[in-house]
Amino acid sequence: MTVIEGVIHLLPRKGLPRTAVHRKGSAVDWLGFLSALAITVVGVAYVALLGALAVLGQLVMPPTQPVQLFGGIVTIIAAPLLVILMACVHETSPRTLHVYSLSALVFTVLFAAMVSINRYVQLTVIRQGMTRGAVEELKIFLPYGSDSVMFSLEILGWGFFMGIAALCAAPLFTATTVDRWLRGLFITYGALGLTSALGLVLASPISAVGFMAWGPVLDAITGLLAVRFWRNMRTGGFER
């Protein structure tokens, strides 16, 4: 490389910041797309199941054992995928906003820990104990019991920690129409999630609003994130 070629190579390309790096079809975009798509598929399937049961008049609280089992499996799948998805959001966020994206990632990790503990206990200790007939001994650990320790962990995860993660993620999305929808949905999730967590502390029925957050609202968020990462793969994105 000649001196002139070296100088030209160092000059910023027209229309791009000098710190921009082309990432069309990058591993981060692929991982973000696949994780968002997987969460959306299992989430929509679960919401569709609950909707069908509601239409048939068979949706009860606590849910029947098959519904609880399906919900537990969905959560065990979705929790680590949400951590991966938020890590991809952090990796593709502008460096000037990393304090928000990193905070969102950390609170998502806390969320995943809380709900995974609950659901793994449900799929192992609870399921096996109920088969043996140890209903009274396990009452405090039931995933949907009104006096359940595990239900409190579930709301702490989905409501409090994921609610804060959503509010931290909201400022990351401003550029496109999809981004603006995402920002509104993240704010909506945060408001509903934190209201649900507070409602449980106050023993108020308002805690039920959280189910809208980690149901339809979360499905919409992950669906739009899948679209966003797919567009990055197709058209290219620039990490600043």
C-alpha positions in Angstrom: 0.0 0.0 0.0 1.4 3.4 -1.0 1.3 6.4 1.2 -1.5 8.0 -0.8 -3.5 4.8 -0.6 -3.0 4.6 3.1 -4.3 8.2 3.6 -7.3 7.4 1.4 -8.0 4.3 3.4 -8.0 6.3 6.6 -10.5 8.9 5.3 -14.2 8.3 6.3 -16.5 7.0 3.6 -19.0 9.5 2.3 -22.2 9.5 4.4 -20.8 7.3 7.2 -19.2 8.2 10.5 -15.6 7.1 10.8 -16.5 4.8 13.6 -19.2 3.0 11.6 -18.7 -0.7 10.9 -20.8 -2.5 8.3 -22.5 -5.6 9.8 -24.7 -6.9 7.1 -25.7 -10.5 7.8 -23.6 -10.5 11.0 -23.8 -13.3 13.6 -25.4 -10.8 16.0 -28.2 -10.0 13.6 -28.8 -13.7 12.9 -28.8 -14.6 16.6 -31.1 -11.6 17.4 -33.5 -12.6 14.7 -33.6 -16.3 15.6 -34.0 -15.7 19.3 -36.7 -13.0 18.8 -38.6 -15.3 16.3 -38.4 -18.3 18.7 -39.8 -16.3 21.6 -42.6 -14.9 19.5 -43.6 -18.4 18.2 -43.8 -20.0 21.7 -45.4 -16.8 23.2 -48.1 -16.6 20.6 -48.8 -20.3 20.9 -49.3 -19.9 24.7 -51.5 -16.8 24.3 -53.5 -18.6 21.6 -54.0 -21.5 24.0 -55.3 -19.3 26.8 -57.5 -17.4 24.4 -59.1 -20.6 23.1 -59.7 -21.8 26.7 -61.3 -18.4 27.5 -63.6 -18.7 24.5 -64.6 -22.2 25.5 -65.2 -21.1 29.1 -62.4 -23.4 30.4 -59.9 -20.8 31.5 -59.7 -21.1 35.3 -57.3 -19.8 38.0 -55.2 -21.6 38.9 -54.9 -23.2 35.4 -55.3 -26.9 35.0 -52.2 -29.0 35.3 -51.7 -29.4 31.5 -51.9 -25.7 31.0 -49.4 -25.1 33.9 -47.1 -27.6 32.4 -47.2 -26.0 29.0 -46.7 -22.5 30.6 -43.7 -23.8 32.5 -42.1 -25.2 29.4 -42.7 -22.0 27.5 -41.0 -20.0 30.3 -38.0 -22.3 30.5 -37.5 -21.8 26.8 -38.2 -18.1 26.7 -36.2 -16.9 29.7 -32.7 -17.7 28.3 -33.7 -16.6 24.8 -34.7 -13.2 26.2 -31.3 -12.9 27.7 -29.7 -13.7 24.4 -32.0 -11.3 22.6 -31.3 -8.5 25.0 -27.5 -9.2 24.6 -28.0 -8.7 20.8 -29.9 -5.5 21.4 -27.0 -4.3 23.6 -24.4 -5.3 21.0 -26.2 -3.4 18.2 -27.0 -0.3 20.2 -25.0 3.0 19.8 -22.1 3.1 22.2 -23.4 6.4 23.6 -26.5 4.5 24.8 -24.7 1.5 26.2 -25.6 2.5 29.8 -29.2 1.9 28.9 -28.7 -1.3 26.9 -26.3 -2.8 29.5 -28.8 -2.0 32.3 -31.6 -3.6 30.3 -29.4 -6.7 29.8 -28.5 -7.0 33.5 -32.1 -6.7 34.7 -33.1 -9.3 32.0 -30.6 -11.7 33.6 -32.1 -11.1 37.0 -35.6 -11.8 35.5 -34.4 -15.0 33.9 -32.9 -16.3 37.2 -36.2 -15.6 39.1 -38.6 -17.2 36.7 -36.3 -20.1 35.8 -36.1 -21.1 39.5 -39.9 -21.0 39.8 -40.5 -23.0 36.6 -37.8 -25.6 37.2 -39.2 -26.2 40.7 -42.6 -26.6 39.1 -41.4 -29.1 36.5 -39.5 -31.2 39.0 -40.3 -31.0 42.8 -44.0 -29.8 42.3 -44.9 -32.2 39.5 -43.3 -35.2 41.2 -44.6 -34.3 44.6 -48.2 -33.9 43.3 -47.9 -37.4 41.8 -47.1 -38.7 45.2 -50.1 -36.9 46.7 -48.1 -34.4 48.8 -50.5 -31.5 48.1 -50.5 -29.8 51.5 -46.7 -30.0 51.9 -46.2 -28.3 48.5 -49.0 -25.6 48.7 -46.6 -22.8 49.5 -44.5 -23.7 46.4 -47.4 -23.9 43.8 -46.7 -21.6 40.8 -50.1 -20.0 40.9 -51.1 -20.2 44.6 -52.3 -17.0 46.3 -49.9 -17.7 49.2 -47.2 -19.1 47.1 -43.5 -18.1 47.5 -42.9 -19.2 43.9 -45.7 -17.0 42.5 -44.0 -14.0 44.2 -40.8 -14.9 42.5 -42.6 -15.1 39.2 -44.1 -11.6 39.5 -40.7 -10.3 40.8 -39.2 -11.6 37.6 -41.8 -10.8 34.9 -43.1 -7.7 36.7 -40.3 -5.9 38.5 -37.0 -6.9 36.9 -38.4 -7.3 33.3 -40.4 -4.1 33.8 -37.2 -2.2 34.7 -35.4 -3.9 31.8 -38.1 -2.7 29.4 -37.9 0.9 30.6 -34.1 0.9 30.2 -34.4 -0.5 26.7 -37.0 2.1 25.5 -34.5 4.9 24.8 -32.6 2.7 22.4 -35.3 2.8 19.8 -35.9 6.1 18.0 -34.8 5.9 14.4 -37.5 4.2 12.3 -41.2 3.6 12.5 -40.5 0.1 13.9 -38.3 1.6 16.5 -40.9 4.1 17.6 -43.4 1.2 18.0 -40.9 -0.7 20.0 -40.2 2.3 22.3 -43.9 2.6 23.0 -44.3 -1.1 23.6 -41.3 -1.2 26.0 -42.7 1.7 27.9 -46.1 0.0 28.1 -44.5 -3.3 29.3 -42.6 -1.4 32.0 -45.7 0.4 33.2 -47.8 -2.7 33.3 -45.1 -4.9 34.8 -44.2 -2.5 37.7 -47.9 -1.9 38.4 -48.4 -5.7 38.6 -45.4 -6.0 41.0 -46.8 -3.2 43.2 -50.2 -4.7 43.1 -49.0 -8.0 44.5 -47.3 -6.1 47.4 -50.6 -4.4 48.1 -52.6 -7.6 47.7 -54.6 -5.7 45.0 -56.3 -7.3 42.0 -54.6 -4.7 39.8 -51.6 -7.1 39.8 -53.4 -9.0 37.1 -52.6 -6.3 34.5 -49.1 -7.8 34.3 -50.4 -10.7 32.3 -51.1 -8.3 29.4 -47.4 -7.3 29.6 -45.8 -10.7 29.4 -48.5 -11.9 27.0 -49.6 -9.8 24.0 -47.2 -6.9 24.7 -44.1 -9.0 24.9 -45.2 -11.0 21.8 -45.5 -7.7 19.9 -42.0 -6.6 21.2 -40.2 -9.8 20.2 -42.1 -9.9 16.8 -41.0 -6.3 16.0 -37.4 -7.1 17.1 -37.4 -10.1 14.8 -38.4 -7.7 11.9 -35.7 -5.2 13.0 -32.9 -7.8 13.0 -34.2 -9.3 9.7 -34.0 -5.9 8.1 -30.4 -5.5 9.3 -29.5 -8.8 7.8 -31.1 -7.9 4.5 -30.0 -4.3 4.1 -27.0 -4.0 6.4 -26.7 -2.0 9.6 -23.9 0.2 11.1 -22.7 -0.1 14.7 -21.5 3.2 16.1 
